[in-house]
Amino acid sequence: MEPLKSPLDLNLQVAIGPLQLANPIMTASGTFGYGAEFADLVDLDRLGAMVVKGISIEPRAGNPPPRIVETSCGMLNAIGLENVGLKRFITQKMPFLRTFRSRIVVNILGDSIEEYAVLAQELSGVEGIDALEINISCPNVKKGGVAFGTVPEMAAAVTAAVKNATHLPVIVKLSPNVTDIVAMAKAVEQSGADAVSLINTLIGMAIDAQTRRPRLANIIGGLSGPAIKPVALRMVWQVASAVAIPVIGIGGIGTAEDAIEFLLAGATAVQIGTANFYNPSATGQILAGIEHYLRQQGETSVRAIIGSLRLGA
């Protein structure tokens, strides 16, 4: 099915490696369910891509509640990667997802390199899946629980294994909880990643002063929302300046202006995450806002503003 075309006077198409998107608006994994949850609220055909909730080989129940806490300008979550598992995703979720023009990107997660490779191989033969996004913020159980996304060599190894197991474009989702985000991006680029998406959530916690207890059952969780936007924007700019592959910006994007800032910083596309919870219409509004901005700036293509940040005097 061909993606919906942009207004006649604008070209909103972008390329994420070999993956062609009708526009740069994507949803962020874990914030949009499996698409059906937003079908009555959003025109799913107007999205550049839907990135589904992370999928593991076996179903996961996730962490016990409370799992979400509102914070100043953001949200902490400790969902625990709850998902239906590979088999149910293919049989129960994909029949719905493949009916839309939007590209379908499946986020995958595992506890070992072998699990990532199995997921990539199994999903590669499923009709309607256009790309894979690797969640490397997961712990490697064979290496003492160290997250794949905090050690360049481990991130590179996962990327290489997935690339060897699939013909689909591979996007690697980078964690901000590292000393050098550029080193991580370069490591996965050298291992064949077609693109990187960043940032995943920052690690944080919240405490109830009255009970003197953590507000999350898991104690710590991932911070997302407007609070992390400056960090995300800085990391996107650094990475886009250092790698040749496309960068997808994530982190606190709730308005068209937010999205435009990421594009100016070098992002080829953006993912909308936490905003979907407090404004389910955010994706459509952001897309319309980008169209308005391009006309206002006298541009006919969104590609004209990507990486056009002006530095110096």
LOVEXMI-864809 format. One record per residue (C-alpha): x, y, z; residue in three letters; residue number from 1. Coordinates in Angstrom, 3 decimals, padded with zeros to 6 digits. Example, Ala and Ser with C-alpha at 12.3 -4.5 7.8 and 13.67 -1.06 7.14 Angstrom:
BEGIN
        X        Y        Z res   n
  012.300 -004.500  007.800 ALA   1
  013.670 -001.060  007.140 SER   2
This chain:
BEGIN
        X        Y        Z res   n
  000.000  000.000  000.000 MET   1
  001.422  003.383 -001.025 GLU   2
  001.825  006.026  001.713 PRO   3
 -000.475  009.048  001.633 LEU   4
  000.971  011.922 -000.360 LYS   5
  001.777  015.292  001.198 SER   6
  000.002  018.501  000.120 PRO   7
  000.851  019.256 -003.518 LEU   8
  003.105  022.199 -002.739 ASP   9
  005.134  020.362 -000.075 LEU  10
  007.418  017.346 -000.098 ASN  11
  007.514  015.840  003.378 LEU  12
  009.154  012.562  002.378 GLN  13
  012.290  011.462  004.215 VAL  14
  014.534  008.414  003.974 ALA  15
  015.697  006.427  006.991 ILE  16
  018.355  004.441  005.175 GLY  17
  016.427  002.324  002.664 PRO  18
  013.133  003.012  004.468 LEU  19
  011.040  005.688  002.768 GLN  20
  008.586  007.623  004.943 LEU  21
  005.774  009.855  003.686 ALA  22
  006.671  012.347  006.414 ASN  23
  009.067  012.547  009.388 PRO  24
  006.484  011.843  012.112 ILE  25
  006.894  008.525  013.912 MET  26
  005.521  007.222  017.199 THR  27
  007.874  006.148  019.976 ALA  28
  007.872  002.551  021.132 SER  29
  005.986  001.950  024.349 GLY  30
  003.811  005.050  024.002 THR  31
  001.477  003.996  021.194 PHE  32
  000.687  000.398  022.079 GLY  33
  000.220 -001.687  018.956 TYR  34
 -001.561  001.079  017.039 GLY  35
 -005.117 -000.137  017.625 ALA  36
 -005.250  001.684  020.960 GLU  37
 -005.122  005.024  019.082 PHE  38
 -007.157  004.091  016.005 ALA  39
 -010.204  006.114  017.133 ASP  40
 -008.080  009.139  018.053 LEU  41
 -005.472  009.428  015.294 VAL  42
 -005.506  009.041  011.515 ASP  43
 -002.958  006.230  011.478 LEU  44
 -002.519  006.548  007.716 ASP  45
 -001.085  010.046  008.168 ARG  46
  001.856  008.869  010.267 LEU  47
  005.236  008.427  008.671 GLY  48
  005.694  005.294  010.754 ALA  49
  004.279  003.496  013.742 MET  50
  006.868  002.037  016.098 VAL  51
  005.150 -000.644  018.142 VAL  52
  005.623 -001.619  021.760 LYS  53
  008.848 -003.584  022.260 GLY  54
  008.575 -007.293  021.466 ILE  55
  010.436 -010.122  023.201 SER  56
  010.474 -013.808  022.260 ILE  57
  008.221 -014.800  025.160 GLU  58
  005.426 -012.655  026.653 PRO  59
  006.402 -010.437  029.590 ARG  60
  004.100 -009.397  032.415 ALA  61
  006.224 -006.391  033.346 GLY  62
  006.781 -004.880  036.788 ASN  63
  004.218 -004.711  039.612 PRO  64
  002.319 -001.415  040.136 PRO  65
  002.673  001.417  040.734 PRO  66
  004.540  001.643  037.422 ARG  67
  003.968  005.269  036.351 ILE  68
  004.536  008.487  038.295 VAL  69
  003.985  012.034  037.054 GLU  70
  006.934  014.347  037.691 THR  71
  007.642  018.025  037.030 SER  72
  007.459  018.410  033.237 CYS  73
  007.593  014.686  032.675 GLY  74
  006.811  011.134  033.646 MET  75
  008.643  008.244  035.253 LEU  76
  007.751  004.769  034.074 ASN  77
  008.847  001.318  035.149 ALA  78
  006.537 -000.776  032.983 ILE  79
  009.149 -003.509  032.700 GLY  80
  008.814 -004.071  028.954 LEU  81
  005.418 -005.753  029.229 GLU  82
  004.405 -007.210  025.868 ASN  83
  002.466 -010.028  024.203 VAL  84
  005.513 -011.874  022.898 GLY  85
  006.621 -012.751  019.393 LEU  86
  004.002 -015.353  018.469 LYS  87
  000.961 -013.373  019.610 ARG  88
  002.317 -010.187  018.044 PHE  89
  002.571 -011.875  014.639 ILE  90
 -000.809 -013.612  014.789 THR  91
 -002.891 -011.048  016.696 GLN  92
 -001.364 -007.606  016.093 LYS  93
  000.122 -007.647  012.595 MET  94
 -003.147 -008.399  010.725 PRO  95
 -004.420 -005.004  011.934 PHE  96
 -001.152 -003.102  011.478 LEU  97
 -000.543 -004.222  007.902 ARG  98
 -003.777 -002.564  006.730 THR  99
 -002.299  000.937  007.045 PHE 100
 -000.170  003.020  004.701 ARG 101
  002.124  004.060  007.534 SER 102
  005.386  002.167  007.756 ARG 103
  005.508 -000.406  010.554 ILE 104
  008.657 -000.524  012.671 VAL 105
  008.947 -003.294  015.260 VAL 106
  010.994 -002.566  018.364 ASN 107
  012.760 -005.707  019.613 ILE 108
  014.358 -006.558  022.952 LEU 109
  016.235 -009.476  024.441 GLY 110
  018.431 -010.653  027.282 ASP 111
  021.123 -012.038  024.998 SER 112
  022.542 -011.438  021.537 ILE 113
  021.035 -014.741  020.437 GLU 114
  017.525 -013.596  021.392 GLU 115
  017.855 -010.432  019.295 TYR 116
  018.987 -012.518  016.317 ALA 117
  016.054 -014.926  016.674 VAL 118
  013.562 -012.053  016.818 LEU 119
  015.098 -010.408  013.762 ALA 120
  015.006 -013.612  011.771 GLN 121
  011.416 -014.482  012.707 GLU 122
  010.057 -010.997  012.056 LEU 123
  011.836 -010.675  008.715 SER 124
  009.403 -013.044  007.061 GLY 125
  006.264 -011.307  008.330 VAL 126
  004.247 -009.352  005.771 GLU 127
  003.822 -005.683  006.590 GLY 128
  006.913 -005.148  008.738 ILE 129
  009.101 -002.453  007.192 ASP 130
  011.981 -002.109  009.664 ALA 131
  013.308 -003.157  013.063 LEU 132
  014.326 -000.921  015.953 GLU 133
  016.707 -002.469  018.478 ILE 134
  016.197 -001.571  022.128 ASN 135
  019.733 -001.870  023.498 ILE 136
  018.829 -000.495  026.922 SER 137
  018.132 -004.086  028.021 CYS 138
  020.512 -005.947  030.364 PRO 139
  022.724 -008.691  028.961 ASN 140
  022.078 -011.554  031.388 VAL 141
  025.159 -013.402  030.146 LYS 142
  027.375 -010.439  031.047 LYS 143
  026.205 -009.817  034.588 GLY 144
  023.233 -007.634  033.674 GLY 145
  025.191 -004.804  032.045 VAL 146
  022.968 -002.996  029.547 ALA 147
  023.898 -003.575  025.898 PHE 148
  023.521  000.131  025.293 GLY 149
  026.186  001.261  027.760 THR 150
  029.193 -000.543  026.265 VAL 151
  030.099  000.240  022.613 PRO 152
  031.427 -003.262  021.941 GLU 153
  028.221 -004.918  023.183 MET 154
  026.017 -002.511  021.232 ALA 155
  028.071 -003.235  018.128 ALA 156
  027.761 -007.002  018.645 ALA 157
  023.954 -006.840  018.942 VAL 158
  023.734 -004.652  015.854 THR 159
  025.890 -007.011  013.808 ALA 160
  023.867 -010.048  014.911 ALA 161
  020.569 -008.418  013.943 VAL 162
  021.934 -007.209  010.603 LYS 163
  023.120 -010.736  009.810 ASN 164
  019.685 -012.140  010.641 ALA 165
  017.485 -009.776  008.615 THR 166
  017.092 -008.037  005.275 HIS 167
  015.030 -005.284  006.898 LEU 168
  016.428 -001.829  007.707 PRO 169
  017.829 -001.762  011.252 VAL 170
  017.478  001.239  013.576 ILE 171
  019.386  001.163  016.866 VAL 172
  017.754  003.038  019.769 LYS 173
  020.469  004.620  021.897 LEU 174
  020.429  005.065  025.650 SER 175
  021.341  008.484  027.095 PRO 176
  022.684  006.838  030.251 ASN 177
  026.247  006.745  028.919 VAL 178
  029.374  008.845  029.140 THR 179
  029.807  009.288  025.384 ASP 180
  026.719  009.034  023.161 ILE 181
  028.793  009.680  020.031 VAL 182
  030.990  006.651  020.714 ALA 183
  027.859  004.498  020.982 MET 184
  026.475  005.848  017.715 ALA 185
  029.738  005.296  015.866 LYS 186
  029.999  001.742  017.202 ALA 187
  026.606  000.700  015.849 VAL 188
  027.167  002.589  012.599 GLU 189
  030.356  000.611  012.010 GLN 190
  028.429 -002.607  012.665 SER 191
  025.954 -001.842  009.902 GLY 192
  023.093  000.064  011.533 ALA 193
  020.972  001.827  008.928 ASP 194
  019.973  004.549  011.400 ALA 195
  019.973  005.448  015.080 VAL 196
  017.131  006.766  017.217 SER 197
  017.776  008.755  020.382 LEU 198
  017.217  009.192  023.164 ILE 199
  015.657  006.476  025.265 ASN 200
  014.615  007.469  028.781 THR 201
  016.912  008.855  031.460 LEU 202
  017.098  006.862  034.691 ILE 203
  015.353  008.576  037.599 GLY 204
  013.308  008.045  040.750 MET 205
  010.621  009.692  042.865 ALA 206
  009.981  009.527  046.619 ILE 207
  006.812  010.060  048.645 ASP 208
  007.977  012.247  051.525 ALA 209
  004.931  011.405  053.671 GLN 210
  005.399  007.633  053.543 THR 211
  009.180  007.821  053.007 ARG 212
  008.833  005.232  050.267 ARG 213
  009.673  005.201  046.547 PRO 214
  006.711  006.125  044.364 ARG 215
  007.540  003.309  041.926 LEU 216
  007.402 -000.323  043.011 ALA 217
  010.570 -000.843  040.984 ASN 218
  012.170  002.126  042.865 ILE 219
  013.774  003.547  039.705 ILE 220
  012.277  004.168  036.276 GLY 221
  012.730  005.918  032.971 GLY 222
  012.178  009.676  032.799 LEU 223
  010.506  010.996  029.643 SER 224
  008.566  014.061  028.547 GLY 225
  009.431  017.763  028.176 PRO 226
  011.957  017.630  031.037 ALA 227
  014.428  015.631  028.932 ILE 228
  014.127  017.617  025.709 LYS 229
  017.278  019.771  026.159 PRO 230
  019.367  016.656  026.840 VAL 231
  017.860  014.831  023.861 ALA 232
  018.324  017.802  021.549 LEU 233
  021.977  018.143  022.520 ARG 234
  022.653  014.440  021.976 MET 235
  020.859  014.398  018.611 VAL 236
  022.946  017.362  017.435 TRP 237
  026.174  015.700  018.602 GLN 238
  025.369  012.382  016.947 VAL 239
  024.036  013.861  013.707 ALA 240
  027.278  015.827  013.425 SER 241
  029.379  012.698  013.881 ALA 242
  027.750  009.892  011.859 VAL 243
  026.745  009.471  008.227 ALA 244
  023.597  007.430  008.878 ILE 245
  020.203  009.072  009.571 PRO 246
  019.310  010.116  013.107 VAL 247
  015.779  009.945  014.522 ILE 248
  015.143  012.410  017.344 GLY 249
  013.210  011.430  020.476 ILE 250
  012.685  013.170  023.788 GLY 251
  010.083  015.633  025.008 GLY 252
  008.588  016.447  021.616 ILE 253
  005.089  017.761  022.173 GLY 254
  004.673  020.559  019.637 THR 255
  005.592  021.303  016.048 ALA 256
  008.250  023.725  017.265 GLU 257
  009.828  020.966  019.345 ASP 258
  009.941  018.677  016.317 ALA 259
  011.353  021.419  014.091 ILE 260
  014.173  022.037  016.565 GLU 261
  015.207  018.390  016.281 PHE 262
  015.099  018.563  012.492 LEU 263
  017.237  021.699  012.509 LEU 264
  019.705  019.911  014.796 ALA 265
  020.121  017.165  012.210 GLY 266
  017.369  014.636  012.841 ALA 267
  015.860  013.178  009.676 THR 268
  012.685  012.161  011.515 ALA 269
  011.226  012.425  015.003 VAL 270
  009.363  010.095  017.327 GLN 271
  006.494  011.342  019.484 ILE 272
  006.276  009.582  022.844 GLY 273
  004.959  010.911  026.154 THR 274
  002.870  013.559  024.362 ALA 275
  000.598  010.759  023.101 ASN 276
 -000.587  010.222  026.685 PHE 277
 -001.646  013.782  027.454 TYR 278
 -002.563  014.813  023.902 ASN 279
 -003.532  011.850  021.701 PRO 280
 -003.827  014.208  018.721 SER 281
 -000.221  015.358  019.060 ALA 282
  001.128  013.553  016.006 THR 283
 -001.366  015.118  013.629 GLY 284
 -000.961  018.549  015.135 GLN 285
  002.826  018.352  014.900 ILE 286
  002.661  017.289  011.253 LEU 287
  000.317  020.178  010.433 ALA 288
  002.620  022.553  012.283 GLY 289
  005.641  021.424  010.274 ILE 290
  003.700  022.004  007.049 GLU 291
  002.807  025.525  008.225 HIS 292
  006.425  026.256  009.167 TYR 293
  007.736  025.145  005.769 LEU 294
  005.288  027.434  003.959 ARG 295
  006.165  030.263  006.318 GLN 296
  009.876  029.751  005.612 GLN 297
  009.324  029.515  001.854 GLY 298
  010.532  025.903  001.721 GLU 299
  008.940  023.230 -000.445 THR 300
  010.697  020.216  001.084 SER 301
  011.219  019.184  004.697 VAL 302
  014.677  017.967  003.700 ARG 303
  015.712  021.608  003.232 ALA 304
  015.592  022.266  006.954 ILE 305
  017.205  019.042  008.183 ILE 306
  020.555  019.911  009.724 GLY 307
  020.193  023.592  008.826 SER 308
  021.043  024.887  012.289 LEU 309
  022.953  028.161  011.969 ARG 310
  026.085  028.376  014.090 LEU 311
  028.368  031.323  014.697 GLY 312
  027.793  034.979  013.914 ALA 313
